[in-house]
Amino acid sequence: MKIAVIGTGHVGLVVGTGLADTGHYVTCVDLDEEKIACLQSGQLPVYEPGLEELVARNVEEERLKFTTEFSQAIRDALLVFICVGTPSTPRGDADLSQVYDAIDRIAEAMPGYRIIVNKSTCPVGTTEAFKLRLSQKTKQPFDVVVNPEFLRQGAAVDDFMRPDRIIVGCEDVRVEEIMKELYAPFLRTGKPLLLMSIRSAEMSKYAVNAMLAARISLMNEFANLCEAYGADINEVREGVAADSRIGPSYIFPGIGFGGSCLPKDLVACSHLAEEKGLKAHILDAVTAVNVNQQARFVETILAYYGHRVAGKRIALWGVSFKPKTDDLREGPALRVIDALLEGGAEVVVYDPAADANIHKQYGDRVRVVTKTYLALEQADGLVITTEWNEFRRPDYERMASLMREKVIFDGRNLYTAKTLREHGFRYFSIGRVSV
Ligand SMILES: NC(=O)c1ccc[n+]([C@@H]2O[C@H](COP(=O)([O-])OP(=O)(O)OC[C@H]3O[C@@H](n4cnc5c(N)ncnc54)[C@H](O)[C@@H]3O)[C@@H](O)[C@H]2O)c1
């Protein structure tokens, strides 16, 4: 099949490449000229494990192209995937301007019948609204499909190629058959393609993200209870994870969730409730616990220094919102860095992948180093904000010899208090007794 993918960000690039890899001809289009120029020159604008090789292979095989021209992308494509951003407005509801801009450009460029597949996470009812808009802007026939995306950054290629399920919200049997045909290569292990109404498909995406976020916030609430009562959240987590009704995913305590999805989707979903006169009690609480969790961690750090961090050199390991991505959006590390900078601290950061985005975000207000231990030289403390693998088993002797003050604030519970104490460190973690 010939496919156009509108929006070549974290989702669009993976979707376009994954579909090309099963033999389809895909053209990815984006308004960002720099991004498209970067892709056309064989570089990737984002860090995502395994993606570079996959893009290169499909470009080489002439199944994958990048352009800024809608007409070029849509000319021959039967399926047009929308993968543009849906960030929050200042009020917290979803900003759909990128989606509507994409719709208008598709309408203008459509030379005949097209199937418009929406992968952007949008409030329930959006697809009906954009269907109406399309019909006002073009005389060409079309069908619409909602096909929410569940990939996780850092594991996006694998998640897209081996999904737990595919959800398709659709009103036409013929289109359903096309979607089944499209996704058949991804579902060979028997995972289901679930057909449902357009509104149910839109709601499913919010429900999944809310459920995942709720697990994290609930464990963080228990982490705080553990601290208050002298229990150890890591032990508690093992007890919880072993329950087959619960399982081990998304119950790691820490400094809260970030990223471009969970925080904004929760708030957008609360707005959906509000619009219908409902109160989203749990959704609001999940967000509140998350905000509080980040604030608590910042407070632990500041309190240690008596709220006087001016002139202190603080090292930070990991700035991306989670490991194996260079994405900083809504990352808990940003809250920590902002608070330290506001207090006048010198912040020295090391992240394995996110240097370019750190520069974009902070310019020269933070010092970025390119080696793990360089960040620790003469540091008055180390803050761990992202659990990259390379931080898990560090050389404690070397750390101790480099740091001016031996204190670690571990937002991801990577170490044990006993080991850190043996090496002479003060150690603060989440939901465990500090030493
Ligand atoms: N990032 C994730 O892990 C993830 C997972 C599942 C679903 N989603 C959802 O998928 C959607 C896309 O997320 P993302 O993280 O890829 O966003 P992103 O910001 O990384 O990428 C969006 C891209 O769309 C481009 N764009 C904006 N308006 C455009 C237009 N009118 N025409 C063409 N291109 C346009 C932007 O330049 C950008 O490159 C969002 O709705 C998000 O909630 C994201």
The ligand as a Tripos MOL2 file, in Angstrom:
@<TRIPOS>MOLECULE
LIG
   44    48     1     0     0
SMALL
NO_CHARGES

@<TRIPOS>ATOM
      1 N1          5.6050   10.2640   22.2910 N.am      1 LIG1
      2 C1          4.9900    9.1500   22.6430 C.2       1 LIG1
      3 O1          5.5530    8.2790   23.2900 O.2       1 LIG1
      4 C2          3.5610    8.9140   22.2100 C.ar      1 LIG1
      5 C3          3.0080    7.6360   22.3620 C.ar      1 LIG1
      6 C4          1.7120    7.4200   21.9390 C.ar      1 LIG1
      7 C5          0.9570    8.4640   21.4270 C.ar      1 LIG1
      8 N2          1.5040    9.7040   21.3430 N.ar      1 LIG1
      9 C6          0.6920   10.7640   20.7500 C.3       1 LIG1
     10 O2          1.0760   10.8750   19.3930 O.3       1 LIG1
     11 C7          1.0320   12.2450   18.9710 C.3       1 LIG1
     12 C8          2.3970   12.6780   18.4500 C.3       1 LIG1
     13 O3          3.3130   12.6420   19.5240 O.3       1 LIG1
     14 P1          4.8790   12.8570   19.2900 P.3       1 LIG1
     15 O4          5.5290   12.6030   20.6060 O.co2     1 LIG1
     16 O5          5.3220   12.1230   18.0820 O.co2     1 LIG1
     17 O6          4.9110   14.4280   18.9770 O.3       1 LIG1
     18 P2          6.1700   15.2340   18.4340 P.3       1 LIG1
     19 O7          5.9810   16.6190   18.9690 O.co2     1 LIG1
     20 O8          7.4230   14.4950   18.7160 O.co2     1 LIG1
     21 O9          5.9680   15.2380   16.8590 O.3       1 LIG1
     22 C9          4.9490   15.9400   16.2140 C.3       1 LIG1
     23 C10         5.4680   16.3160   14.8280 C.3       1 LIG1
     24 O10         4.4060   16.8580   14.0680 O.3       1 LIG1
     25 C11         4.9020   17.9390   13.2920 C.3       1 LIG1
     26 N3          3.7630   18.7750   12.9090 N.ar      1 LIG1
     27 C12         3.0540   19.6390   13.6690 C.ar      1 LIG1
     28 N4          2.0420   20.1620   12.9620 N.ar      1 LIG1
     29 C13         2.1120   19.6200   11.7330 C.ar      1 LIG1
     30 C14         1.3370   19.7560   10.5560 C.ar      1 LIG1
     31 N5          0.2660   20.5250   10.5260 N.pl3     1 LIG1
     32 N6          1.7190   19.0560    9.4700 N.ar      1 LIG1
     33 C15         2.8080   18.2490    9.4930 C.ar      1 LIG1
     34 N7          3.5670   18.0700   10.5750 N.ar      1 LIG1
     35 C16         3.2250   18.7460   11.6850 C.ar      1 LIG1
     36 C17         5.9020   18.6100   14.2160 C.3       1 LIG1
     37 O11         6.8210   19.4140   13.4830 O.3       1 LIG1
     38 C18         6.5670   17.3850   14.8640 C.3       1 LIG1
     39 O12         7.6770   16.9500   14.1190 O.3       1 LIG1
     40 C19         0.5410   13.0350   20.1800 C.3       1 LIG1
     41 O13        -0.8480   13.1840   20.1010 O.3       1 LIG1
     42 C20         0.9080   12.1430   21.3500 C.3       1 LIG1
     43 O14         0.0860   12.3450   22.4650 O.3       1 LIG1
     44 C21         2.7760    9.9410   21.6900 C.ar      1 LIG1
@<TRIPOS>BOND
     1     1     2 1
     2     2     3 2
     3     2     4 1
     4     4     5 ar
     5     4    44 ar
     6     5     6 ar
     7     6     7 ar
     8     7     8 ar
     9     8     9 1
    10     8    44 ar
    11     9    10 1
    12     9    42 1
    13    10    11 1
    14    11    12 1
    15    11    40 1
    16    12    13 1
    17    13    14 1
    18    14    15 2
    19    14    16 1
    20    14    17 1
    21    17    18 1
    22    18    19 2
    23    18    20 1
    24    18    21 1
    25    21    22 1
    26    22    23 1
    27    23    24 1
    28    23    38 1
    29    24    25 1
    30    25    26 1
    31    25    36 1
    32    26    27 ar
    33    26    35 ar
    34    27    28 ar
    35    28    29 ar
    36    29    30 ar
    37    29    35 ar
    38    30    31 1
    39    30    32 ar
    40    32    33 ar
    41    33    34 ar
    42    34    35 ar
    43    36    37 1
    44    36    38 1
    45    38    39 1
    46    40    41 1
    47    40    42 1
    48    42    43 1
@<TRIPOS>SUBSTRUCTURE
     1 LIG1         1 GROUP 0 **** ****
